[in-house]
Amino acid sequence: MSGLQTLDIVVILVYLVGIIIYGISKSKRSSSEDYFLGGRTMTWPIVGIALFSANISSSTLVGLASDGFQTNVNVYNYEWYAVVILIFFSIFFLPFYLKSGVYTMPEFMQRRYDKRSRYYFSLITIVGNVLVDTAAGLYVGSIVLKLLFPDVDSTYIIIGLAVAAAAYTIPGGLNSVIQTEVIQAVLLIIGSCLLTYFAFEELGGGWSAMMSKLDGALASGDVNFGDRAAEGKFIPANADEVFSLVRPDNDEFMPWWGLLTGVPLLGFYFWANNQFMVQRVLGAKDLNHGRWGALFAGLLKLPVIFIMVVPGVLALLLFNTLDISNLNYPLASGGMCENLSDCPNLTYPVLLFQLLPTGILGLVVAGLLAAMMSSVSATFNSASTLITMDFVKQLRPEMTSKQLVRVGQIATLILVALASMWVPFIERVSDSLWGYLQLVIAFTSPPVVSAFILGLFWKRANATGAFVSLLVGGAFAVFMILSASYDISPYLNEFHFLAKANLLFVISIVTHVVVSLTTELPDAQKVADYTYRKELFTEETEELKALPWYKNYRYLAIILLIVTTIIVSYFW
């Protein structure tokens, strides 16, 4: 594997220093609203690109390529489903979020229910931010830099990356995060397109050549499927099955029923309830810009299969037997990686170093590391917002905006340390980075999603029902995690993780409904302010008549759904 040349190193250093300086220069911190929500001045292109960049981070790039390499191309279902969820979010949830003027999603939970639900959800979100978004971003950075600097201890690499990400997050707040994310998104898209182009060039043909060679590799048994055959799991027989988004019941990654139930459940939490993502829309200058930005983010998700998933499949054809023992990259189970099939999480870095020419390699690696910094800085800002606004401000309401900003900065430093300590555990939990991300969300999100959905659409949902359902759902989630770790319930362990997510969701819904019906009526004012009713749709229809069609988000949503349907139908 070729390493970095002097030009590449210069490009990386110049870019990383430049992005930190740019992030600090874009800081807004005169008030807590400036620091945590960018002053609520974001226009729709910035909102949309920031959403896309925060989602398609370095960890997602590595995760998508890794699953493409393992023929789990149906990972794209998580991407296109975002369009449907963002449209639903724009219609029903976003108006309530922006009208309420909240800083955080747990704060909205209090507006609809009470403080008990707010504190519980805030704590869960902070833990999730550290375990999922921040730690995964640092993990990706450590992978890339470990390949570049094999003699440097991973611990020092992780600490260095965390400190670099915090360098502009701590002084700059959300505006610095979002402004740098826009640059990262552009560079990530360009880098992904270049990588796909060079991969096809190396293959010696276009799409049809890839499909033909993939058919040959599957027929000859050159593709390593590990233990799938022995475990009775689905193995694609040809290229069409590799690229099919709908898989049979025995697919270990995403069976067909998971596409209908589990994917929208996890996606709804990620896009509509997750502070890390929603915070960008909360910074929109008004409702229309928030909606346009959300739809724009959905549009940007559609080409992901071509420029981020397909390269993983190309790596399967080009570098499946590539000897990477010289990298001295450790296996989670012990020993060292001999080839790419041993360590599929290395797929994206291997593609970079094998295919990209000098100069371009440095720029794309710089973009990847900067995207990691951007993603990590975003979660730092998100979690520090939760700590400051949902805990510190509630306990010390007399604190000034300047003092709250300082608390947020200190909280960020603490999160840097916690996330850095968790990174080494990621590969022990799952061989697939994307699998790790979805696994954690599957156990944490269902109780929260049920509380939000019932709160918005069911007038009888009350505070006690919400709090009890969150506790019961959380208790069952802990039991499932312990069961998987210590084999407490072998029968339960046989369930797919998406099935477990569905089970948690049903348990939470039933608990919420039963407790709400057997306890006090909800506060009438909260129901009036935070529950959807059809009159709102009628009022909005009248308001939208004053806008031209291209500014009416409903027309834009329909067009986006049509484009999505065409692309998904091709791979169905």
C-alpha positions as CSV (number, residue, x, y, z in Angstrom):
1,M,0.0,0.0,0.0
2,S,1.4,3.3,-1.0
3,G,1.9,6.0,1.6
4,L,1.6,9.7,1.7
5,Q,4.1,11.8,-0.3
6,T,5.4,15.2,0.9
7,L,2.8,17.0,-1.1
8,D,0.0,15.0,0.5
9,I,1.3,15.8,4.0
10,V,1.6,19.5,3.2
11,V,-2.0,19.6,1.8
12,I,-3.3,17.8,4.9
13,L,-1.6,20.1,7.4
14,V,-2.6,23.3,5.5
15,Y,-6.2,22.2,5.2
16,L,-6.6,21.1,8.8
17,V,-5.0,24.3,10.2
18,G,-7.0,26.4,7.8
19,I,-10.3,24.7,8.8
20,I,-9.6,25.3,12.5
21,I,-8.9,29.0,11.9
22,Y,-12.0,29.3,9.7
23,G,-14.1,27.7,12.3
24,I,-12.9,30.0,15.0
25,S,-13.4,33.1,12.8
26,K,-17.1,32.1,12.3
27,S,-17.8,31.9,16.0
28,K,-21.0,33.4,17.5
29,R,-21.0,33.5,21.2
30,S,-22.4,36.8,22.4
31,S,-25.3,35.0,23.9
32,S,-26.4,31.4,24.7
33,E,-28.7,31.5,21.6
34,D,-25.8,32.5,19.4
35,Y,-23.5,29.8,20.9
36,F,-25.9,26.9,20.9
37,L,-28.1,27.6,17.9
38,G,-26.0,30.0,15.7
39,G,-28.4,32.9,16.5
40,R,-31.2,31.1,14.6
41,T,-30.1,32.7,11.3
42,M,-29.3,29.7,9.1
43,T,-30.7,29.7,5.6
44,W,-32.0,26.6,3.8
45,P,-28.8,25.7,1.8
46,I,-26.7,25.9,5.0
47,V,-29.3,23.9,7.0
48,G,-29.5,21.2,4.3
49,I,-25.8,20.8,3.7
50,A,-25.1,20.9,7.5
51,L,-27.7,18.1,8.0
52,F,-26.1,16.1,5.2
53,S,-22.6,16.6,6.4
54,A,-23.5,15.7,10.0
55,N,-25.1,12.5,8.7
56,I,-22.6,11.6,6.0
57,S,-19.6,11.9,8.3
58,S,-16.3,10.1,8.2
59,S,-17.8,7.2,10.2
60,T,-20.6,6.9,7.7
61,L,-18.2,6.9,4.7
62,V,-16.2,4.1,6.3
63,G,-19.3,2.2,7.4
64,L,-21.0,2.4,4.0
65,A,-17.9,1.3,2.1
66,S,-17.3,-1.6,4.6
67,D,-20.9,-2.9,4.2
68,G,-20.6,-2.5,0.4
69,F,-17.5,-4.7,0.6
70,Q,-19.4,-7.3,2.6
71,T,-22.2,-7.2,-0.1
72,N,-24.6,-5.5,2.3
73,V,-25.6,-3.0,-0.3
74,N,-29.1,-2.9,1.2
75,V,-27.5,-0.5,3.8
76,Y,-28.7,2.1,1.3
77,N,-32.1,1.6,2.7
78,Y,-31.1,3.7,5.6
79,E,-30.1,6.5,3.2
80,W,-33.2,6.7,0.9
81,Y,-35.6,6.2,3.8
82,A,-34.3,9.5,5.2
83,V,-36.3,11.3,2.4
84,V,-39.6,9.8,3.7
85,I,-38.7,10.6,7.3
86,L,-37.6,14.1,6.6
87,I,-40.8,14.9,4.7
88,F,-42.9,13.5,7.6
89,F,-40.7,15.5,10.0
90,S,-41.2,18.7,8.0
91,I,-44.9,18.4,7.9
92,F,-45.7,17.4,11.5
93,F,-42.8,17.9,13.9
94,L,-40.8,20.8,12.7
95,P,-43.5,23.5,13.1
96,F,-43.9,22.6,16.7
97,Y,-40.2,22.6,17.4
98,L,-39.6,26.0,15.9
99,K,-42.8,27.6,17.3
100,S,-41.9,26.5,20.8
101,G,-38.4,28.2,20.5
102,V,-36.7,25.3,22.3
103,Y,-32.9,24.7,22.4
104,T,-33.1,20.9,22.8
105,M,-35.3,18.0,22.1
106,P,-35.6,17.0,25.8
107,E,-36.8,20.6,26.4
108,F,-39.6,20.0,24.0
109,M,-40.3,16.7,25.8
110,Q,-40.9,18.8,29.0
111,R,-43.2,21.2,27.1
112,R,-45.4,18.3,26.1
113,Y,-45.0,16.2,29.3
114,D,-42.9,17.2,32.3
115,K,-39.4,17.5,33.7
116,R,-39.0,13.8,34.5
117,S,-39.1,12.9,30.8
118,R,-36.9,15.8,29.9
119,Y,-34.1,14.7,32.3
120,Y,-34.3,11.1,31.4
121,F,-34.2,11.8,27.6
122,S,-31.4,14.3,28.0
123,L,-29.3,11.8,29.9
124,I,-29.9,9.1,27.3
125,T,-29.1,11.5,24.5
126,I,-25.8,12.6,26.0
127,V,-24.7,9.0,26.6
128,G,-25.7,8.2,23.0
129,N,-23.8,11.1,21.6
130,V,-20.6,9.9,23.4
131,L,-21.0,6.2,22.6
132,V,-22.2,6.6,19.0
133,D,-21.4,9.8,17.2
134,T,-18.4,11.1,18.9
135,A,-16.6,7.8,19.6
136,A,-17.3,6.5,16.1
137,G,-15.9,9.7,14.5
138,L,-12.7,9.4,16.6
139,Y,-12.5,5.7,15.7
140,V,-12.5,6.5,12.0
141,G,-9.8,9.1,12.4
142,S,-7.7,6.7,14.4
143,I,-8.0,4.1,11.6
144,V,-6.8,6.4,9.0
145,L,-4.0,7.9,11.0
146,K,-2.9,4.5,12.3
147,L,-2.3,3.5,8.7
148,L,-0.3,6.6,8.1
149,F,1.7,6.6,11.3
150,P,1.8,2.9,12.4
151,D,4.5,3.6,15.0
152,V,2.4,6.1,16.9
153,D,0.2,4.7,19.7
154,S,-3.5,4.8,18.9
155,T,-4.2,6.5,22.3
156,Y,-2.2,9.6,21.3
157,I,-3.9,9.7,17.9
158,I,-7.3,9.6,19.4
159,I,-6.5,12.3,22.0
160,G,-4.9,14.5,19.2
161,L,-8.0,14.2,17.0
162,A,-10.4,15.0,19.9
163,V,-8.4,18.1,20.9
164,A,-8.3,19.3,17.3
165,A,-12.1,18.9,17.0
166,A,-12.6,20.7,20.2
167,A,-10.3,23.5,19.1
168,Y,-13.0,25.4,17.3
169,T,-16.1,23.9,18.9
170,I,-15.3,25.2,22.4
171,P,-14.7,28.9,21.3
172,G,-17.1,29.0,18.4
173,G,-20.3,27.1,19.2
174,L,-22.9,25.9,16.6
175,N,-22.2,28.5,14.0
176,S,-18.5,27.5,13.8
177,V,-19.6,23.8,13.6
178,I,-22.1,24.4,10.8
179,Q,-20.0,26.7,8.7
180,T,-17.1,24.2,8.7
181,E,-19.6,21.4,7.9
182,V,-20.6,23.1,4.7
183,I,-17.0,23.0,3.5
184,Q,-16.6,19.3,4.6
185,A,-19.7,18.3,2.8
186,V,-18.5,19.8,-0.5
187,L,-15.1,18.1,-0.1
188,L,-16.6,14.8,0.9
189,I,-18.8,14.7,-2.2
190,I,-16.0,15.7,-4.5
191,G,-13.7,13.1,-2.9
192,S,-16.3,10.3,-3.1
193,C,-16.9,11.1,-6.8
194,L,-13.1,11.0,-7.5
195,L,-12.7,7.7,-5.6
196,T,-15.6,6.1,-7.5
197,Y,-14.1,7.3,-10.8
198,F,-10.6,6.0,-10.1
199,A,-12.1,2.7,-8.8
200,F,-14.0,2.2,-12.1
201,E,-10.9,3.1,-14.0
202,E,-8.9,0.5,-12.1
203,L,-11.6,-2.1,-12.8
204,G,-11.3,-1.3,-16.5
205,G,-15.0,-0.5,-17.3
206,G,-18.2,1.0,-16.1
207,W,-21.3,-0.3,-14.4
208,S,-21.9,-3.3,-16.7
209,A,-18.3,-4.4,-16.3
210,M,-18.6,-4.3,-12.5
211,M,-21.8,-6.3,-12.6
212,S,-20.3,-8.9,-15.0
213,K,-17.1,-9.3,-12.9
214,L,-19.2,-9.5,-9.7
215,D,-21.2,-12.3,-11.2
216,G,-18.0,-14.1,-12.0
217,A,-16.5,-13.6,-8.5
218,L,-19.7,-15.0,-6.9
219,A,-19.9,-18.0,-9.2
220,S,-16.3,-18.9,-8.6
221,G,-16.5,-18.5,-4.9
222,D,-13.8,-15.8,-4.7
223,V,-16.0,-13.7,-2.4
224,N,-15.5,-14.5,1.3
225,F,-18.7,-14.7,3.2
226,G,-17.2,-15.9,6.5
227,D,-19.6,-17.9,8.6
228,R,-22.8,-16.9,6.7
229,A,-23.2,-20.3,5.0
230,A,-22.6,-22.3,8.1
231,E,-25.2,-20.2,10.0
232,G,-27.8,-20.6,7.2
233,K,-27.7,-16.8,6.4
234,F,-28.5,-15.3,3.0
235,I,-25.7,-15.3,0.5
236,P,-26.3,-13.4,-2.8
237,A,-26.0,-15.7,-5.8
238,N,-25.4,-13.0,-8.5
239,A,-24.8,-9.3,-8.9
240,D,-28.5,-8.4,-9.1
241,E,-29.0,-10.0,-5.7
242,V,-26.0,-8.0,-4.3
243,F,-27.7,-4.8,-5.4
244,S,-31.2,-5.7,-4.4
245,L,-32.5,-3.5,-1.6
246,V,-35.0,-6.2,-0.5
247,R,-33.5,-9.3,1.1
248,P,-35.1,-12.5,2.2
249,D,-36.0,-13.4,5.8
250,N,-32.6,-15.0,6.5
251,D,-30.4,-12.0,5.6
252,E,-28.3,-11.2,8.6
253,F,-28.0,-7.5,7.9
254,M,-31.5,-6.4,6.9
255,P,-34.3,-8.9,6.2
256,W,-37.3,-7.6,4.3
257,W,-39.4,-7.0,7.4
258,G,-36.6,-4.9,8.8
259,L,-36.9,-2.6,5.9
260,L,-40.6,-2.1,6.6
261,T,-40.4,-1.7,10.4
262,G,-36.9,-1.3,11.9
263,V,-35.4,1.1,9.4
264,P,-38.1,3.8,9.7
265,L,-38.1,3.4,13.5
266,L,-34.3,4.0,13.8
267,G,-34.4,6.7,11.1
268,F,-37.2,8.5,12.8
269,Y,-35.2,8.8,16.0
270,F,-32.1,9.9,14.1
271,W,-33.7,12.6,12.0
272,A,-36.7,13.8,14.1
273,N,-35.7,13.3,17.8
274,N,-31.9,13.3,17.9
275,Q,-30.5,16.5,19.2
276,F,-27.4,16.0,17.1
277,M,-29.3,16.4,13.9
278,V,-32.4,18.5,14.9
279,Q,-30.2,21.2,16.4
280,R,-29.2,22.3,12.8
281,V,-32.9,22.8,11.9
282,L,-33.5,24.6,15.2
283,G,-31.0,27.2,14.0
284,A,-33.0,27.9,10.8
285,K,-34.2,31.6,10.4
286,D,-37.8,30.5,9.9
287,L,-40.1,27.5,9.3
288,N,-39.8,27.7,5.5
289,H,-36.0,27.7,5.5
290,G,-36.1,24.8,8.0
291,R,-38.4,22.8,5.7
292,W,-36.5,23.6,2.6
293,G,-33.2,22.7,4.3
294,A,-34.6,19.3,5.5
295,L,-35.8,18.5,2.0
296,F,-32.5,19.5,0.5
297,A,-30.7,17.2,2.9
298,G,-33.0,14.4,1.7
299,L,-32.1,15.1,-2.0
300,L,-28.4,15.0,-1.2
301,K,-28.9,11.5,0.3
302,L,-30.1,9.9,-2.9
303,P,-26.7,9.7,-4.8
304,V,-25.0,8.1,-1.8
305,I,-25.4,4.5,-3.3
306,F,-23.3,5.5,-6.4
307,I,-20.5,7.4,-4.7
308,M,-20.2,5.8,-1.2
309,V,-21.7,2.3,-1.3
310,V,-20.5,1.2,-4.8
311,P,-16.8,1.9,-4.0
312,G,-17.1,-0.9,-1.3
313,V,-18.3,-3.3,-4.0
314,L,-15.5,-2.3,-6.3
315,A,-13.0,-2.9,-3.5
316,L,-14.4,-6.4,-3.2
317,L,-13.5,-7.0,-6.9
318,L,-10.2,-5.2,-6.8
319,F,-8.6,-5.7,-3.4
320,N,-10.4,-8.7,-1.8
321,T,-7.1,-10.7,-1.6
322,L,-4.8,-7.7,-1.1
323,D,-2.1,-8.5,1.4
324,I,-2.3,-5.9,4.2
325,S,-0.3,-7.7,6.8
326,N,2.4,-5.1,6.5
327,L,0.0,-2.6,8.1
328,N,0.2,-4.4,11.4
329,Y,-3.5,-3.6,12.0
330,P,-4.8,-5.6,15.0
331,L,-7.9,-7.8,14.9
332,A,-10.4,-7.4,17.7
333,S,-10.1,-11.1,18.5
334,G,-6.3,-11.0,18.5
335,G,-3.6,-11.3,15.8
336,M,-3.2,-9.1,12.8
337,C,-5.2,-8.4,9.6
338,E,-3.9,-10.5,6.7
339,N,-6.3,-9.3,4.0
340,L,-9.2,-6.9,3.6
341,S,-11.8,-9.5,4.4
342,D,-10.3,-9.9,7.9
343,C,-10.9,-6.2,8.6
344,P,-13.7,-4.8,6.3
345,N,-13.6,-1.5,8.3
346,L,-10.4,-0.7,6.4
347,T,-12.1,-0.8,3.0
348,Y,-12.4,3.0,2.6
349,P,-8.8,3.8,3.7
350,V,-7.5,1.0,1.4
351,L,-9.4,2.4,-1.5
352,L,-7.9,5.9,-0.8
353,F,-4.3,4.7,-0.6
354,Q,-4.5,2.3,-3.5
355,L,-6.3,4.5,-6.0
356,L,-5.8,8.2,-5.5
357,P,-2.8,10.0,-7.0
358,T,-0.5,12.2,-5.0
359,G,-2.0,15.6,-4.1
360,I,-5.5,14.4,-4.5
361,L,-4.9,11.7,-1.9
362,G,-3.7,14.4,0.6
363,L,-6.8,16.5,-0.1
364,V,-9.3,13.6,0.3
365,V,-7.5,12.3,3.4
366,A,-7.6,15.9,4.8
367,G,-11.3,16.0,4.0
368,L,-11.9,12.7,5.7
369,L,-10.1,13.8,8.8
370,A,-11.8,17.2,8.8
371,A,-15.2,15.5,8.3
372,M,-14.4,13.4,11.4
373,M,-13.5,16.6,13.3
374,S,-16.7,18.2,12.0
375,S,-18.8,15.3,13.1
376,V,-17.1,15.1,16.5
377,S,-17.3,18.8,17.0
378,A,-21.0,18.7,16.2
379,T,-21.7,16.1,18.8
380,F,-19.6,18.0,21.3
381,N,-21.7,21.0,20.7
382,S,-25.0,19.0,20.8
383,A,-24.1,17.2,24.1
384,S,-22.8,20.4,25.7
385,T,-26.1,22.1,24.8
386,L,-28.0,19.4,26.5
387,I,-25.8,19.5,29.7
388,T,-26.0,23.3,29.9
389,M,-29.7,23.9,29.0
390,D,-31.3,20.7,30.4
391,F,-29.4,20.4,33.6
392,V,-27.2,23.3,34.6
393,K,-29.7,26.1,33.7
394,Q,-32.5,24.2,35.4
395,L,-30.5,23.9,38.6
396,R,-29.0,27.4,38.4
397,P,-31.6,29.6,36.6
398,E,-29.8,32.8,37.8
399,M,-26.8,32.1,35.5
400,T,-26.1,34.7,32.8
401,S,-25.7,33.8,29.1
402,K,-22.0,34.3,29.4
403,Q,-21.8,31.9,32.3
404,L,-23.9,29.3,30.4
405,V,-21.5,29.5,27.4
406,R,-18.6,28.9,29.8
407,V,-20.4,25.8,31.2
408,G,-20.9,24.5,27.7
409,Q,-17.2,24.9,27.0
410,I,-16.2,23.0,30.2
411,A,-18.8,20.3,29.4
412,T,-17.2,19.9,25.9
413,L,-13.8,19.2,27.5
414,I,-15.3,16.5,29.7
415,L,-17.0,14.9,26.7
416,V,-13.7,14.9,24.8
417,A,-12.2,12.8,27.6
418,L,-15.1,10.4,27.9
419,A,-15.4,9.7,24.1
420,S,-11.7,9.2,23.8
421,M,-11.8,6.5,26.5
422,W,-14.7,4.6,24.8
423,V,-13.1,4.4,21.3
424,P,-11.1,1.2,21.9
425,F,-14.4,-0.7,22.8
426,I,-16.1,-0.1,19.4
427,E,-14.4,-3.0,17.5
428,R,-15.1,-5.3,20.4
429,V,-18.8,-4.7,20.0
430,S,-19.2,-5.3,16.3
431,D,-16.9,-6.1,13.3
432,S,-18.9,-3.6,11.2
433,L,-18.8,0.1,12.2
434,W,-22.2,0.7,10.6
435,G,-23.5,-2.3,12.5
436,Y,-22.2,-0.8,15.7
437,L,-23.9,2.5,15.0
438,Q,-27.3,0.9,14.3
439,L,-27.0,-1.6,17.2
440,V,-26.7,1.2,19.8
441,I,-29.5,3.3,18.3
442,A,-31.7,0.2,18.1
443,F,-31.5,-0.2,21.9
444,T,-31.8,3.5,22.9
445,S,-34.3,5.0,20.5
446,P,-37.6,3.0,20.5
447,P,-38.9,4.3,23.9
448,V,-38.1,7.9,22.9
449,V,-39.8,7.6,19.4
450,S,-43.0,6.2,21.0
451,A,-43.1,9.1,23.5
452,F,-42.7,11.7,20.7
453,I,-45.2,10.1,18.3
454,L,-47.9,9.5,21.0
455,G,-47.3,13.0,22.4
456,L,-47.9,14.6,19.0
457,F,-50.8,12.5,17.7
458,W,-52.7,11.3,20.9
459,K,-54.3,13.9,23.1
460,R,-54.7,11.4,26.0
461,A,-51.0,10.8,26.3
462,N,-49.9,12.2,29.7
463,A,-46.7,12.9,31.6
464,T,-46.9,9.8,33.8
465,G,-47.4,7.5,30.9
466,A,-44.4,9.0,29.0
467,F,-42.1,8.7,32.0
468,V,-43.1,5.2,32.9
469,S,-42.8,4.0,29.3
470,L,-39.3,5.6,29.0
471,L,-38.2,3.8,32.2
472,V,-39.8,0.4,31.2
473,G,-38.4,0.7,27.7
474,G,-35.0,1.6,29.1
475,A,-35.1,-1.3,31.5
476,F,-35.9,-3.8,28.7
477,A,-33.1,-2.3,26.6
478,V,-30.6,-2.9,29.4
479,F,-31.9,-6.4,29.8
480,M,-31.4,-7.1,26.1
481,I,-27.8,-5.8,26.2
482,L,-27.0,-7.9,29.2
483,S,-28.6,-10.9,27.7
484,A,-26.5,-10.5,24.5
485,S,-23.3,-10.0,26.6
486,Y,-23.8,-12.8,29.1
487,D,-26.2,-15.2,27.3
488,I,-29.0,-14.7,29.9
489,S,-31.8,-15.5,27.4
490,P,-30.6,-17.6,24.4
491,Y,-34.0,-17.4,22.8
492,L,-34.0,-13.6,22.9
493,N,-30.5,-13.5,21.6
494,E,-31.7,-15.3,18.4
495,F,-33.7,-12.2,17.5
496,H,-32.3,-9.8,14.9
497,F,-31.4,-6.4,16.4
498,L,-34.1,-4.8,14.3
499,A,-36.7,-7.2,15.7
500,K,-35.5,-6.2,19.2
501,A,-36.0,-2.6,18.3
502,N,-39.5,-3.3,17.2
503,L,-40.2,-5.3,20.4
504,L,-39.0,-2.3,22.5
505,F,-41.2,0.0,20.5
506,V,-44.3,-2.1,21.1
507,I,-43.5,-2.5,24.8
508,S,-43.1,1.3,25.2
509,I,-46.3,2.1,23.2
510,V,-48.4,-0.3,25.2
511,T,-47.0,0.9,28.5
512,H,-47.5,4.5,27.6
513,V,-51.2,3.9,26.5
514,V,-52.1,1.8,29.6
515,V,-50.5,4.1,32.1
516,S,-52.0,7.2,30.5
517,L,-55.5,5.7,30.4
518,T,-55.3,4.7,34.1
519,T,-53.9,7.9,35.5
520,E,-54.7,11.7,35.4
521,L,-55.8,13.6,32.3
522,P,-52.9,15.5,30.6
523,D,-52.7,19.3,31.0
524,A,-55.2,20.8,28.6
525,Q,-52.9,23.7,27.6
526,K,-50.1,21.3,26.7
527,V,-52.4,19.3,24.6
528,A,-53.6,22.4,22.8
529,D,-50.1,23.7,22.2
530,Y,-48.3,20.5,21.3
531,T,-50.7,18.1,19.8
532,Y,-51.4,18.0,16.1
533,R,-54.9,18.6,14.8
534,K,-56.3,18.8,11.3
535,E,-57.1,22.5,11.6
536,L,-53.4,23.2,11.5
537,F,-53.2,21.5,8.1
538,T,-56.1,23.6,6.8
539,E,-54.6,26.9,8.1
540,E,-51.2,26.0,6.6
541,T,-52.8,25.4,3.2
542,E,-54.2,28.9,3.2
543,E,-50.8,30.3,4.1
544,L,-49.0,28.4,1.4
545,K,-51.3,29.8,-1.3
546,A,-49.4,33.0,-1.1
547,L,-46.1,31.3,-2.2
548,P,-45.1,30.3,-5.7
549,W,-45.1,26.5,-6.3
550,Y,-41.3,26.3,-6.1
551,K,-41.4,27.7,-2.6
552,N,-44.2,25.5,-1.5
553,Y,-42.6,22.7,0.4
554,R,-45.5,20.3,-0.3
555,Y,-44.8,20.5,-4.1
556,L,-41.1,20.1,-3.4
557,A,-41.8,17.1,-1.2
558,I,-43.8,15.4,-4.0
559,I,-41.1,16.0,-6.6
560,L,-38.5,14.6,-4.1
561,L,-40.7,11.5,-3.5
562,I,-41.0,10.9,-7.3
563,V,-37.2,11.1,-7.8
564,T,-36.7,8.8,-4.8
565,T,-39.2,6.2,-6.1
566,I,-37.4,6.1,-9.5
567,I,-34.0,5.4,-7.9
568,V,-35.3,2.9,-5.4
569,S,-37.3,1.1,-8.0
570,Y,-34.1,0.5,-10.1
571,F,-32.5,-1.3,-7.2
572,W,-35.6,-3.0,-5.8
